[in-house]
Structure formats: C-alpha cells, structure tokens
Amino acid sequence: MKVVVVGGYGAFGRRLIERIASNDTLNITIAGRNIDKAKQLAAEISEMPDTKAHIEARRIDATDCTSDKLDEIGASVVVNASGPFQAQNYNLARSAIAAGCHYIDLADARDFVTGITALDKEARAADVVVISGASTVPGLSSAVVQQHRPKFARLKSIEIFISPGNKFDPGIATTKSIFGYVGHAIKVRRNGKSDIVYGWQGIARHNIPGLGKRWAGYVDVPDLDLFPDAYPDLETVAMRAGLEVGVYHLGLWTLSWLARAGFVKSLAALAAPLVKVKHALSWLGTDTGGMAVTMRGEDETGTPLLVEWSLAAKCGDGPTIPTLAAQILINRLAAGERLQPGARACFEVVSLEDFEVAVKGLDITFDID
C-alpha cells in the first residue's frame, strides 16, 4: 500500500513515518515543499534497523497538490501532517478524493476538523475514507471518554489537560497555530450554557501522576464542539494546555492580555523568536509530558461519580502521541480492513485499547483513578 505523508519531515510527520516504517507492506513517500529535507529524511529512515517499508521522497505542497499528482505517485492513502491547519483549506483532501485514495490528517484546528463533514458526500461517492483530527485531540481524548462513558448514568462534564515536556521542539508551524488564538475568544459549553473564555487564560494548576503539578490555560480544539454534539446532556466541556516551565507558561499568559485587549491582533509573529529562546533554555525542563481527562457525573443511584484518566510519556516519547491514531488507521487499511466511507472527524473512531497496543515500545503509561 502506498502511503504519502505530506509534511513528512516535520515534527509529527517524521514520528509517524518512524512508527509505520517497520510495516513491510507499505511503500512510504515523504513529501513536502522542501524536497531536500524530504530526501534527507528518506535516507535516514531507510537506514534505520527496523525499517522494512520502501521509502522515497517527493515534492508536494498541500495547498496546491492535484489529484493528477497523487495518481502519478499511485497513492493509496494520503496523510496531511503539514500544519498549521488553521490557515489551510481542504485542497489536499479533495485531491485525494478525486484520486480515489483515502485521506487522514493530524489536525487539531477546531473549524478545520469539525468542517470536514462538508466532504462527506464526495468521499462516499468515491468510496474512500476521509478522517480529520487523527491526533491527541480529538482522536485519543474521544477514545478515553468512549471507554469510560458507560460508567455514568449522567455525564455532566469533561475536562482535558495536556502538557508536553520542555525539551520537545514543536516547530514554528505548530507554535504559530497555538499563538494564533492566545488571548482570543473561545466559545465553550460551561454550566449548561454557551460561554466565552480566552486563549491561554483561565489558568489553573493540574496534577498528573508522574509529572506533578503544571500550569494550564484554555485552548481552542475540536472537542469543544464534538463532545456537546455527541452528548447533549453535557453541562461543561473544557480543554487546557500548559508549558512545563512555569515562567514560560505565565509569560505567555501575560502576553495573552495584549491580544485580548486588542493591542496586538495576534501573537503568531512572536512564534519564531520565542521558539529560539525555548531551544536555548531547553535544559530548564524535562522530556516528560502528559495528558489527563477528567469526567464528572452521576451513577445509576444519583451518586456523584468521578473518573480521572491520565497518561505520562517519558524519554521524549510524548510527541509521538499525536501520530498514534494515524498509525492505527494506516495499519488497519494496510491489513485490508474496510473502514466506513465518508468524511468525519476522528471522534470515537479509534478505541483506547487500540492506543494501548500502539504505544508498545514507547515509555508511555496510562493510569485510571
């Protein structure tokens, strides 16, 4: 099966390719706008001892790739890892559909992921699968809730927290996507009503076993729409993310007020210089990151029920987590499994058991309380 990973030499594309390169049924094309970077990574992956797939490189830009280009390559599956998705359209997905191949992306941009259903009719007609958001959110977060939802007679709230280790290099594109909504209004469901919070504000301390306490602030993700749509009785859905080094997090929180007050339109312009500072001071933190999902509600007797699920990733393995859903889906397709045609978010598409199998060989542990 021919898998084309656009943005394959990026922070997450590379990790996905490293994970699927051991599958000897795959032919993997590392693609992006910079052919030299693609070729360099192709050479490196080919030399890895566990690599069994055939690896090659191509120049492809997600914004102008055509179905003819994908036909020429012979693509069976196209993976879009070329964020930031906040600024992208569905060109690559539409080209994949027109070429008759499946499409998966690693997006966590709210409008991009929830809007993918606009392509559902086209995808069904072409008998292909189009899945957006095969990432930590909503891919893993929804799998956690799906697993533990049956414990509740009434599920009232879902709160999600993510914090990467400071040594992780997110890249400029990922950083820009985050900075783009810092200080900006975010529509949420809170206490049974529609409400507004602001990016990187509403700061709180959250404790994850194996990580300790870290600061976190509101972020904008697809889950804020997907969970209320799936569970209409939910009163509150919240998503917070945090930086490991407290002074970094509080510094960004301080800057968020400039955007909220309208003194600056966006903090995205600060992404490049602040990433350089983070690189220089990477020694301040660790390579340990984590995630938590807290579910509150009632059991069948009306007794308050609390479920706290958490994940701890050590040895620099945290950045692999956003690629696991795509890895699982690719391996399913390669094994000949027929997934339901159509375009949808990666919401309750992959099970938590699938993720537990996929982390084999990584220093990633799950915990439930």
LUMVOLO-579847 format. One record per residue: residue in three letters; x, y, z of N, C-alpha, C, O, CB in turn. Coordinates in steps of 0.001 Angstrom, whole numbers, plus 500000, padded with zeros to 6 digits. Glycine has a CB too. Example, Ala and Ser with C-alpha at 12.3 -4.5 7.8 and 13.67 -1.06 7.14 Angstrom:
ALA513190494310507800512300495500507800513200496700507800514236496681508465511308495527509046 SER512850497750507080513670498940507140512900500030507870513409501138508039514084499402505725 
This chain:
MET500840498808500000500000500000500000500879501246500000501841501332500762499048500003501220 LYS500548502207499149501341503418499011500789504510499927499650504949499768501356503895497544 VAL501618504947500895501235505987501842502071507227501560503301507169501580501420505508503315 VAL501413508340501301502084509617501062501873510496502285500736510823502627501548510315499764 VAL502970510884502953502883511731504141503352513133503766504549513377503611503738511147505322 VAL502413514037503623502732515420503274503072516169504564502312516148505532501537516110502514 GLY504228516828504555504752517382505801505497516300506567505597516341507793503613517976506666 GLY506014515338505825506627514158506426507908514418507188508288513614508040506897513171505381 TYR508582515519506905509831515805507623509601516777508787510561517237509406510876516387506656 GLY508329517090509088508004517961510210508074517217511532508389516028511574506625518563510027 ALA507776517931512611507903517374513958507081516110514153507544515157514779507491518402514980 PHE505853516094513615504979514941513816505008513981512634504881512770512814503562515402514061 GLY505174514516511423505256513647510261506385512648510380506226511470510061505429514464509011 ARG507534513131510845508686512242510995508385511118511981508716509960511730509914513033511459 ARG507763511461513089507480510438514101506491509399513590506611508214513901506937511086515369 LEU505520509844512812504582508891512229505311507931511293505094506721511347503461509629511474 ILE506162508464510449506884507623509492507780506628510212507873505469509806507718508485508539 GLU508438507068511273509276506155512048508458504997512613508956503876512711509972506908513183 ARG507207505263512983506369504225513578505822503240512543505648502061512852505221504864514325 ILE505551503703511327504958502807510328506000502198509390505681501321508587503923503558509513 ALA507250502667509495508294502186508576508623500712508775509234500098507899509554503007508751 SER508234500134509899508508498716510148507497497803509459507656496582509472508509498442511644 ASN506460498383508859505434497599508166505907497301506743505980498202505908504065498357508147 ASP506225496049506474506805495685505178505787495675504038506151495426502889507450494329505277 THR504516495945504345503512496016503276503349497443502755502556497685501844502164495487503779 LEU504097498388503331503941499787502962505051500288502055506208499881502157503883500633504193 ASN504656501180501172505586501961500368505315503415500772504235503941500503505395501711498781 ILE506287504062501416506060505372502037506768506474501261507966506397500989506541505366503496 THR506000507499500912506568508676500266506595509827501262505552510249501762505760509061498997 ILE507785510331501546507947511502502402507852512729501511508672512921500613509310511468503191 ALA506841513561501766506570514676500868506492515995501625506201516035502821505275514436500107 GLY506761517074500893506680518414501452507167519421500433507552519060499321507494518521502748 ARG507149520680500815507571521726499887509083521747499687509562522224498658507104523079500384 ASN509845521233500661511304521230500590511789519832500227511863518960501092511927521697501933 ILE512113519614498987512492518273498536513798517818499162513998516622499377512609518239497021 ASP514698518763499459515975518383500072515759517789501459516382516790501817516912519597500160 LYS514875518406502239514576517869503568513896516506503454514160515604504249513683518847504360 ALA513030516366502470512345515092502273513332513989501909513243512874502422511279515223501185 LYS514268514302501028515266513309500622516184512946501781516533511779501959516092513831499444 GLN516570513931502557517448513667503694516790512725504695517414511780505177517834514974504381 LEU515517512995505003514820512125505948514599510737505364514696509739506077513482512740506350 ALA514302510670504065514112509368503422515358508505503568515269507303503819513765509546501937 ALA516521509133503409517785508405503552517968507931504996518409506808505237518978509295503125 GLU517624508801505952517788508454507365516845507325507774517256506387508458517544509682508245 ILE515591507415507361514622506372507724514995505048507073514844503989507684513194506783507307 SER515479505102505846515861503873505144516981503133505853517080501909505758516284504191503724 GLU517827503873506565518961503272507262518610502765508654519433502107509291520076504266507363 MET517416503053509136517024502583510466516924501059510459516400500479509508515673503218510905 PRO517424500403511516517462498935511526516094498260511432515994497144510922518138498473512769 ASP515036498921511917513718498296511907512904498614510654511784498128510500512950498725513119 THR513460499422509768512718499813508566512581498643507589513568498026507188513412500995507874 LYS511343498360507221511047497308506256510285497856505046510249497231503986510241496194506924 ALA509686499019505222508948499636504128509906500278503138511028500643503488507957500676504663 HIS509450500412501894510227501161500912509987502648501154508844503072501331509840500755499444 ILE511057503442501164510970504873501477511479505688500292512533505394499728511782505214502761 GLU510711506721499922511147507627498869510702509047499203509995509265500187510589507184497495 ALA511114510009498385510794511415498647510197512071497414510564511746496285512045512179499096 ARG509264513007497641508649513784496566508384515203497058508235515437498257507332513115496079 ARG508326516138496129507920517489496476506414517622496275505906517458495166508688518537495627 ILE505707517922497365504268518135497303503906519259498266504341519261499417503485516829497645 ASP503122520200497800502596521273498633501121520977498876500348520836497928502800522683497962 ALA500733520883500137499345520537500462498345521519499885497204521153499605499166520465501955 THR498763522758499705497831523797499267497535523769497771496533524330497329498376525139499633 ASP498409523114496979498154523092495532498333521711494900498402521581493678499066524071494844 CYS498408520694495740498541519327495213497284518939494443496170519207494893498802518314496359 THR497460518314493293496335517913492452496111516409492504496982515651492932496566518356491013 SER494941515994492066494650514563492001495563513876490988495917512710491161493172514327491634 ASP495948514600489923496860514033488930498199513677489572498795512648489254497072515018487765 LYS498663514534490474499925514276491162499827513011492002500744512190492004500314515470492044 LEU498731512856492705498544511669493539498374510418492678498847509343493045497327511848494460 ASP497701510553491536497574509435490600498948509009490081499247507820489970496655509818489422 GLU499768510004489769501117509733489263501937508939490279502673508020489919501835511050488922 ILE501799509303491537502538508605492602501940507230492869502642506319493307502535509438493898 GLY500644507079492605499970505817492904499545505723494353499545504639494935500867504656492567 ALA499178506864494944498847506913496366497601506102496699496603506140495978498651508349496802 SER497679505367497807496519504668498349495939505442499532494725505487499733496899503234498776 VAL496844506054500314496461506842501478497315508109501500498532508049501324496632506019502803 VAL496679509238501715497404510498501875497247510959503313496132511057503825496888511586500879 VAL498371511241503962498354511767505332498830513211505299499913513510504794499252510906506290 ASN498017514094505835498372515510505883498918515836507273498168515884508247497141516410505542 ALA500234516058507353500890516428508611501537517796508466502530518097509129501948515368509021 SER500967518623507592501637519864507201500978521113507776500718522070507046501673519968505704 GLY500706521110509083500075522281509700500850523569509457501901523533508816499925522061511185 PRO500359524720509954499171524812510808497878524702509997497759525259508906499184526129511585 PHE496924523975510553495681523718509837494695524866509940493733524925509176495043522465510353 GLN494921525780510876494036526942510992494018527753509701493026528410509385494472527831512162 ALA495128527704508953495233528515507735495025527700506465495174528227505362496583529192507681 GLN494684526416506606494551525555505427493104525409504974492163525607505742495131524186505717 ASN492961525053503691491657524650503177491685523132502959492602522452503419491305525416501843 TYR490690522615502266490583521172502077491120520716500724490698519678500213489146520742502221 ASN492029521465500147492540521119498824493116519706498777492794518935497872493600522117498403 LEU493961519364499742494601518049499703493574516936499891493656515899499233495688517950500782 ALA492619517145500775491573516139500979490744515956499712490428514830499328490663516536502155 ARG490396517060499069489606516971497839490396516299496716489836515544495921489154518366497396 SER491691516577496656492532515940495633492625514446495882492616513653494941493942516564495615 ALA492714514058497160492758512634497493491457511952497072491480510871496484493006512437499007 ILE490337512579497373489040512006496988488957511840495469488528510799494970487877512900497492 ALA489374512880494744489317512830493275490238511749492723489978511185491660489696514192492677 ALA491318511463493451492262510426493017491834509043493493492474508045493161493668510738493532 GLY490759508981494267490259507698494744491094507090495845491145505868495986490177506745493618 CYS491757507937496637492557507402497739492074507961499072491431509009499121494047507728497535 HIS492385507262500134491967507661501467492786508855501953493901509094501488492101506487502444 TYR492209509598502899492854510798503438492752510795504964491692510513505523492207512087502850 ILE493864511112505631493921511225507083494756512462507402495778512696506758494527509924507749 ASP494339513248508379495213514348508792495396514374510305494641513754511053494646515683508314 LEU496422515110510735496775515222512153496286516544512734496839517028513722498293515095512341 ALA495261517128512133494792518451512544494184518434513942493568517453514358493774518975511547 ASP494369519544514659493615519768515880492964521153515859492521521655516892494527519618517109 ALA492913521764514669492258523056514494490739522842514497490215522029513735492726523750513168 ARG490062523565515343488634523333515610487766523379514357487067522412514054488131524354516595 ASP487804524487513631486940524626512456487329523659511346486465523136510642486992526052511933 PHE488628523421511188489101522523510137488572521107510372488066520468509449490647522520510080 VAL488689520624511604488284519245511903486772519084511852486268518142511242488803518823513278 THR486046519995512486484587519852512513483962520111511145482872519620510853483986520804513542 GLY484656520884510305484109521195508991484358520145507931483868520269506808484661522468508528 ILE485122519099508274485488518091507271484268517348506744484323516764505662486480517094507860 THR483169517361507489481953516664507041481389517273505762480545516661505108480889516697508139 ALA481844518462505402481416519065504136481822518216502940481257518341501854481999520464503995 LEU482816517344503154483306516484502077482692515089502120483082514212501348484814516375502148 ASP481742514884503010481199513533503217480566512955501958480816511802501607480172513552504332 LYS479761513739501291479076513242500089480081512860499012479939511824498364478099514298499547 GLU481094513697498820482121513404497812482888512134498167483156511298497305483097514588497676 ALA483242511996499462484018510832499891483220509544499735483759508522499309484462510997501342 ARG481928509593500083481092508400499936480960508002498465481011506821498122479701508643500547 ALA480789509001497608480653508712496182481913508066495627481847507230494725480337509988495408 ALA483070508460496173484351507908495720484731506638496477485741506007496163485452508946495880 ASP483923506259497476484169505059498286485520505138499009486270504163499057484121503802497400 VAL485814506313499566487063506493500300486777507037501698485702507574501966488013507442499535 VAL487749506887502567487667507366503946488420508682504061489562508787503613488239506315504941 VAL487788509683504657488411510970504925488260511241506418487153511467506905487768512122504058 ILE489368511216507134489330511378508593490232512528509006491432512530508729489759510072509307 SER489630513510509678490370514674510152490475514644511676489534514253512366489692515979509680 GLY491627515062512189491813515099513637492351513810514214492101513504515380490527515426514299 ALA493089513043513416493717511817513913494937512212514740496079511943514369494117510857512733 SER494661512850515861495698513405516714495313513165518176494383512411518461495903514924516429 THR496026513802519091495717513630520507494284514052520794493532513340521460496692514435521377 VAL493915515233520274492521515679520305492072515905518871492737516604518105492348516984521165 PRO490939515309518512490015514525519325490238513011519291489469512265519898488635514811518888 GLY491280512544518590491458511106518423491568510344519726490778509435519981492666510848517611 LEU492545510705520563492745509999521833491742510446522885491203509616523617494165510221522345 SER491488511730522970490570512224524007489190511572523881488590511199524890490437513759523918 SER488688511433522667487366510829522485487396509334522770486395508766523209486857511078521065 ALA488535508690522525488655507262522840488572507033524346487969506060524798489980506696522289 VAL489179507931525120489129507827526586487689507962527067487224507156527872490023508910527250 VAL486984508973526579485597509191527008484710508036526564483860507584527331485057510520526445 GLN484893507557525349484094506426524862484280505199525747483322504471526005484471506088523412 GLN485500504965526210485792503802527049485085503891528403484568502889528898487301503670527256 HIS485062505068528997484569505202530370483160505784530475482599505842531569485507506059531151 ARG482585506213529358481233506771529366480197505813529951479300506285530649480831507151527964 PRO480258504493529714479228503592530243479146503554531764478152503074532310479474502212529741 LYS480161504045532457480135504055533923479133505082534458478719505002535615481536504354534476 PHE478748506033533627477901507133534052476455506948533596476184506601532447478447508440533521 ALA475536507190534530474137507303534133473905508694533549473073508886532663473184507037535342 ARG474660509654534067474600511018533554476000511611533594476594511757534662473599511889534376 LEU476514511947532436477832512569532328477644514074532242477014514579531313478619512031531088 LYS478205514800533235477992516243533316479130517070532737478894518107532118477781516633534734 SER480371516612532937481483517445532475482667516608532014482913515507532504481924518389533579 ILE483387517170531055484631516582530544485670517684530528485459518738529928484442515950529106 GLU486791517443531188487894518397531196489160517687530730489492516606531217488093519016532613 ILE489854518295529794491055517701529196492235518613529462492128519836529378490874517468527665 PHE493365517996529784494590518751530066495754518081529352495885516858529383494861518841531602 ILE496603518883528707497791518372528021498977519263528336498862520488528319497561518292526490 SER500118518648528623501342519418528865502550518647528331502883517591528869501514519720530383 PRO503217519151527282504413518480526762505635518801527619505647519782528363504670518893525303 GLY506649517967527505507915518265528170508603519438527490508417519662526294508835517030528168 ASN509389520179528239510025521384527702511043521079526614511331521940525783510694522148528812 LYS511587519879526605512606519546525611512013519268524234512745519156523250513399518346526073 PHE510695519157524163510045518915522860510139520158521991509852521267522441508559518506523047 ASP510551519959520718510608521045519746509355520985518886509267520129518006511897520956518868 PRO508366521880519114507108521804518372507199522307516942506313522035516132506062522576519088 GLY508271523045516618508367523618515278507592524919515181506696525184515982507858522628514239 ILE507946525729514188507335527046514029505856526936513672505037527686514204508071527845512958 ALA505505526016512785504110525898512345503181525592513513502133526223513654503980524810511279 THR503555524627514351502728524271515498502633525425516479501564525706517022503284523035516195 THR503769526097516705503784527221517642502896528359517148502170528969517933505218527725517851 LYS502951528643515850502096529693515286500616529355515455499800530233515737502418529901513802 SER500278528090515282498873527699515402498364527926516821497204528289517013498690526229515006 ILE499224527716517812498845527947519209498762529440519506497780529922520070499849527274520160 PHE499806530159519117499864531591519402498746532360518707498368533448519140501210532149518981 GLY498219531784517623497188532468516865495921532727517657495222533706517394496857531679515658 TYR495600531849518646494375532069519417494656532502520857493715532653521635493537530805519421 VAL495908532706521230496228533193522575495595534573522774495836535491521989497778533256522795 GLY494792534711523818494113535971524100492834536190523330492148537188523548495020537082523824 HIS492496535277522429491292535425521612490126534649522226490322533693522977491556534943520171 ALA488917535080521892487716534464522440487542533034521935487782532744520763486491535297522085 ILE487124532148522833486872530750522512485467530407523019485172530569524203487966529805523150 LYS484619529940522129483259529563522516483275528189523161483828527243522599482311529577521294 VAL482667528069524347482653526810525081481265526538525648480396527409525657483695526831526207 ARG481080525313526119479894524929526862480287524876528333481137524075528721479315523553526365 ARG479669525729529154480043525768530571478792525965531421478005526887531208481074526902530844 ASN478634525054532406477486525095533314476154525096532571475199525763532967477573526318534199 GLY476120524342531499474884524163530763474545525267529791473471525253529189473790524020531699 LYS475445526229529623475185527346528729476375527616527823477507527239528127474843528592529526 SER476102528267526719477180528722525846477898529874526533477262530779527073476636529155524447 ASP479217529835526509480004530843527211481254531162526402481548530493525411480382530361528635 ILE481984532185526826483219532590526175484366532565527186484254533108528286483071533996525548 VAL485471531925526795486711532006527555487771532547526599487500532756525417487127530600528162 TYR488965532770527111490014533364526279491271532492526281491682531955527310490352534783526774 GLY491864532372525090493020531513524902494144531797525872494604532930526014493523531648523517 TRP494577530729526543495691530723527484495357531426528799496232531611529645496896531376526851 GLN494085531821528973493667532387530251492887531335531039492863530168530649492806533666530037 GLY492256531730532132491617530750532997492634529780533569492367528584533685490543529992532237 ILE493815530305533932494905529412534323494602528686535626493959529222536528496200530195534460 ALA495080527460535695494898526613536873496064525638536941496766525423535952493528525851536826 ARG496262525059538102497304524045538285496653522674538183495589522431538751498041524217539660 HIS497312521781537448496774520434537295497875519429537625499029519590537230496223520207535851 ASN497488518393538357498447517360538749498225516088537938497104515587537843498333517060540255 ILE499304515571537357499264514298536640500277513361537287501436513735537461499567514489535109 PRO499858512148537646500807511199538216502016511020537309501876510758536114500132509855538461 GLY503205511163537890504438511030537117504961512343536588506112512418536158504223510101535980 LEU504131513398536610504553514713536141504567515750537254505421516637537277503650515176535029 GLY503609515634538182503441516655539193502508517742538703501771517547537736504783517245539583 LYS502536518892539369501624519982539033502226520895537969503403521254538015501277520791540285 ARG501368521258537003501769522191535952500645523191535698499464522885535864502130521433534649 TRP501046524395535290500071525415534943499384525055533617499970524391532761500750526802534850 ALA498149525500533469497429525261532222496441526389531977495934526998532919496700523899532258 GLY496168526666530699495199527681530307494350527175529155494682526169528527495904528987529919 TYR493263527864528879492318527428527858492928527427526457493673528334526086491097528315527880 VAL492594526391525690492987526320524286491775525949523450490790525421523967494134525297524076 ASP491851526227522163490734526022521248490942524733520463491906524622519705490579527225520289 VAL490051523758520635490195522452519996488844521943519500487808522437519945490819521441520972 PRO488827520965518588487568520437518054486660519831519112485437519854518965487859519406517013 ASP487239519292520171486475518638521229485397519541521813484366519057522280487405518183522329 LEU485628520853521789484680521801522370483358521819521611482338522234522161485281523196522391 ASP483363521377520365482136521200519579481696519743519541480506519445519647482340521712518156 LEU482655518839519389482326517441519150481671516761520343480715516005520173483560516694518772 PHE482173517021521556481582516379522729480155516857523008479286516021523257482449516635523942 PRO479872518173522978478477518598523182477529518062522115476369517769522405478398520108523205 ASP478017517933520878477175517379519817476869515909520072475756515446519823477852517545518454 ALA477866515177520572477694513741520810476919513458522087476173512481522159479045513058520877 TYR477088514304523092476447514109524395475713515396524786476268516221525512477500513713525487 PRO474484515576524320473744516833524527473517517195525996473295518363526314472415516746523841 ASP473570516208526896473332516485528319474565517043529026474484517446530187472878515220529021 LEU475683517067528348476896517609528962476690519069529352476160519864528576478097517477528003 GLU477117519406530564476997520789531022478264521595530766478210522800530516476666520818532499 THR479418520904530832480693521609530704481692520779529914481853519583530158481263521946532085 VAL482361521425528967483494520820528256484610521850528251484416522979527800483106520377526781 ALA485773521468528748486898522406528823488182521715528387488374520521528615487052522970530255 MET489043522480527765490346521982527340491401522997527738491320524170527373490380521713525807 ARG492392522536528489493508523382528882494823522716528472494933521490528433493481523656530410 ALA495795523537528174497147523040527880498128523887528667497833525023529038497467523088526337 GLY499303523317528916500279524043529710501699523744529313501995522685528759500095523735531147 LEU502574524679529599504006524503529384504644524000530674504248524401531769504669525830528919 GLU505629523125530538506241522536531722506905523577532610506761523538533832507252521496531315 VAL507629524504532006508348525524532767507371526640533126506844527323532248509566526084531958 GLY507138526816534412506131527745534873506323529166534384505349529837534041506102527741536337 VAL507575529641534344507818531015533919507437531214532448506998532298532066509291531386534140 TYR507603530174531619507179530243530220505660530376530134505124531224529421507655528993529443 HIS504986529500530891503530529498530827502959530835531313502084531416530671502961528340531661 LEU503458531307532440502953532565532984503332533749532106502608534743532054503480532777534393 GLY504471533644531413504857534695530480503898534776529311503516535867528887506266534463529977 LEU503502533603528780502550533589527667501170534050528146500448534728527414502459532171527042 TRP500813533684529364499562534172529941499563535705530013498553536345529722499346533568531349 THR500698536282530401500808537738530473500633538360529084499928539357528924502170538147531076 LEU501282537759528088501159538267526718499731538129526178499304538905525324502131537528525799 SER499004537136526687497645536919526186496751538136526432495791538362525695497033535683526846 TRP497061538906527454496249540081527754496417541170526694495510541972526470496612540632529127 LEU497580541193526047497780542170524966496834541896523810496255542817523234499237542143524471 ALA496680540592523470495768540225522384494317540414522812493497540895522030496006538768521947 ARG494001540045524031492618540178524498492200541648524526491055541978524217492455539550525899 ALA493136542533524899492817543961524970492833544640523605492417545791523475493791544659525888 GLY493315543926522589493331544479521242494563545286520905494603545943519865492150545320521048 PHE495583545252521772496817545973521481497583545318520332498285545995519582497699546040522729 VAL497442543997520198498004543278519056496916542365518506496076541868519257499288542458519459 LYS496933542145517196495922541296516579496176539827516886495243539066517147495889541519515071 SER497450539434516853497819538042517080499241537974517603500067538832517293497676537212515788 LEU499523536952518397500874536735518907501672535798518009502803535441518337500819536173520320 ALA501088535391516863501760534436515977503116534941515500504024534146515256500883534134514778 ALA503261536265515366504529536833514898505664536590515888506838536666515527504375538328514653 LEU505308536296517137506322536056518164506781534594518203507689534246518958505782536459519525 ALA506154533749517392506448532314517459507923532011517226508543531306518022505611531567516441 ALA508496532543516131509888532223515789510878532657516870511690531836517297510259532880514474 PRO510847533925517336511818534306518358511632533578519679512615533261520349511742535774518594 LEU510387533306520066510173532622521336510576531150521269511012530580522270508716532739521750 VAL510434530530520093510900529153519935512421529096520081512955528149520659510465528582518560 LYS513114530105519561514573530163519705514979530270521170515929529626521615515143531350518917 VAL514251531084521902514527531209523340514285529883524038515070529472524893513653532311523975 LYS513204529218523677512887527926524282513979526908523997514355526133524877511543527409523769 HIS514491526906522767515574525992522407516803526246523285517414525311523804515939526147520913 ALA517148527509523440518341527865524204518211527471525671519207527195526339518610529358524091 LEU516978527448526164516760527154527582516055525813527793515357525622528789515946528269528224 SER516240524895526855515572523595526961515998522829528210515267521969528700515860522758525726 TRP517178523146528714517694522461529899516879522775531158517034522102532177519146522843530122 LEU516017523787531093515209524136532256514144523090532563513671522993533695514554525477532042 GLY513766522307531554512706521328531756513167519913531495514361519617531536511541521645530875 THR512209519040531225512486517621531015511913517168529672511376517970528908511900516773532169 ASP512036515876529403511435515310528197510158514539528538509714513687527768512437514389527480 THR509572514847529700508372514152530163507131515009529972507071516145530442508515513763531630 GLY506148514459529284504887515149529064503728514278529488503910513111529835504738515551527602 GLY502536514845529461501398514045529878500066514630529465499983515703528868501422513872531346 MET499030513891529803497662514244529428496715513714530491496981512679531102497293513676528022 ALA495629514406530711494620513930531654493231514230531105493009515256530461494810514583533049 VAL492309513324531369490900513521531038490102513263532311490150512169532872490435512574529858 THR489372514274532760488561514170533973487091514201533592486631515133532932488895515313534972 MET486359513179534011484930513055533715484153513084535031484478512358535970484628511739532916 ARG483127513928535086482297514035536283480830513843535920480372514254534853482508515399536976 GLY480112513210536834478695512992536606478074512215537738478458512380538897478472512269535301 GLU477106511360537408476406510574538416476253509134537948476176508861536750475031511186538723 ASP476211508207538919475947506812538581474438506569538594473659507518538681476673505850539571 GLU474026505316538510472606504989538389471805505358539626470587505518539548472442503524538109 THR472476505497540777471780505855542019471761507355542253471205507822543248472433505165543202 GLY472366508118541343472438509562541523473627510006542342473772511190542644471193510052542167 THR474488509057542704475677509379543487476737510016542589476991509520541491476239508110544175 PRO477356511103543036478410511735542226479503510740541861479937509948542697479022512923542978 LEU479944510786540611480967509872540108482062510668539426481795511577538640480360508837539133 LEU483285510316539735484458510980539168485384509935538568485750508968539237485200511817540244 VAL485766510124537303486751509260536649487895510144536175487688511109535440486118508455535452 GLU489103509800536606490289510559536213491258509631535492491850508739536099490971511216537449 TRP491409509850534200492333509074533370493538509948533072493404511148532833491648508584532044 SER494726509336533089495917510131532787496937509314532013496906508083531997496545510667534074 LEU497827510029531382498896509445530578500187510161530925500207511386531042498587509546529048 ALA501257509414531089502578510008531298503516509463530228503600508252530025503126509703532741 ALA504216510357529550505139509964528481506541510448528843506770511642529033504687510548527097 LYS507469509505528934508837509829529316509805509550528160509407509072527098509247509027530563 CYS511057509855528390512122509591527408511851510249526056512253509728525016512291508091527214 GLY511176511382526074510924512100524823509891511468523922509804511824522747512177512228524076 ASP509089510524524446508112509830523606506782510567523475505936510165522675507862508461524157 GLY506581511627524237505319512354524199504904512835522821503738512678522459505399513511525100 PRO505811513420522025505414513930520709504957512850519728504449513172518654506555514682520107 THR505131511583520079504627510516519215503121510336519379502453509824518481505347509201519519 ILE502592510754520516501171510546520814500255511126519742499298510456519354500829511162522153 PRO500504512352519238499608512893518207499608512114516892498772512371516026499981514308517926 THR500525511174516734500596510404515488499989509009515614499845508308514613502034510285515042 LEU499631508600516826499223507213517051497914506858516347497782505760515805499084506956518533 ALA496945507775516351495664507472515684495880507230514197495303506308513621494650508626515890 ALA496722508069513575497022507872512150497745506552511931497461505838510969497873509037511607 GLN498671506227512810499389504953512719498410503782512752498506502860511941500412504824513867 ILE497476503825513685496484502754513825495634502627512556495411501524512058495578503016515048 LEU495169503751512047494308503734510858495052503240509623494499502486508823493746505127510595 ILE496299503661509465497105503212508323497314501703508376497183501016507363498468503936508300 ASN497637501197509553497870499766509685496588498963509447496637497852508918498435499453511068 ARG495453499522509834494177498854509550493941498750508042493587497692507522493009499614510219 LEU494145499861507367493942499874505910494923498948505210494569498253504258494086501297505359 ALA496160498947505693497180498086505090496843496607505272497202495767504447498552498386505697 ALA496144496308506370495763494918506645494518494504505871494063493364505973495526494723508135 GLY493966495446505091492802495128504272491471495396504934490429495031504390492855493720503878 GLU491482496034506114490222496335506784489476497424506016490072498408505579490469496773508249 ARG488205497242505861487380498226505160486765499174506189485941498765507007486266497528504307 LEU487167500422506140486596501434507018485403502076506322485354502146505094487655502505507404 GLN484451502538507106483242503136506536483583504356505695484196505297506199482261503523507646 PRO483198504360504422483488505515503563482787506767504072481756506688504740483063505230502117 GLY483354507911503752482774509181504157483802510061504830484929509635505085481599508956505082 ALA483408511296505119484301512269505742483797512594507138482632512947507322484408513555504887 ARG484678512472508114484284512704509502485501513033510353486643512804509953483553511478510071 ALA485232513573511528486297513812512496486720512487513111485943511534513154485839514808513595 CYS487950512436513583488454511225514255487936511223515695488696511328516658490037511165514224 PHE486624511099515798485936511149517087485335509779517362484410509346516674484834512258517103 GLU485870509099518377485450507743518714485587506807517517484777505901517324484008507745519215 VAL486621507042516723486931506203515567487934505123515958487875503998515462487482507057514404 VAL488854505476516851489892504557517328489651504313518810489386505255519557491337505131517073 SER489739503056519246489453502729520643490674502948521529491809503020521056488977501284520761 LEU490405503050522828491501503201523785492379501948523796493591502033523990490949503481525201 GLU491763500798523587492558499558523500493524499613522321494651499128522414491633498326523365 ASP493081500206521211493969500363520060495187501213520420496312500904520026493212500995518883 PHE494948502281521170496055503141521585497002502401522527498219502563522435495519504409522264 GLU496458501597523422497289500856524369498215499880523650499343499645524084496411500105525368 VAL497728499316522552498574498422521735499595499241520955500748498832520813497707497573520758 ALA499173500393520451500044501209519597501249501786520325502266502078519696499253502329518999 VAL501149501957521660502269502556522398503346501525522749504323501854523422501756503220523678 LYS503175500303522304504176499275522578505556499740522104505713500207520976503789497943521893 GLY506545499606522980507899500026522648508192501460523038509332501911522927508139499855521189 LEU507171502189523498507345503567523938507231503647525459506569502816526081506305504491523266 ASP507873504642526049507790504820527501506571505682527816506688506819528272509099505472528070 ILE505396505103527557504129505783527770503236504876528617503026503712528275503444506146526409 THR502718505404529708501874504631530595500530505333530796500452506561530819502574504408531940 PHE499466504522530943498130505028531209497769504729532662498215503728533222497092504401530235 ASP496961505598533270496536505401534653495075505801534775494623506713534082497421506221535640 ILE494334505130535644492926505452535859492665505477537342493123504605538081491992504438535150 ASP491916506494537782491590506619539200490091506856539341489590506991540457492401507774539865 
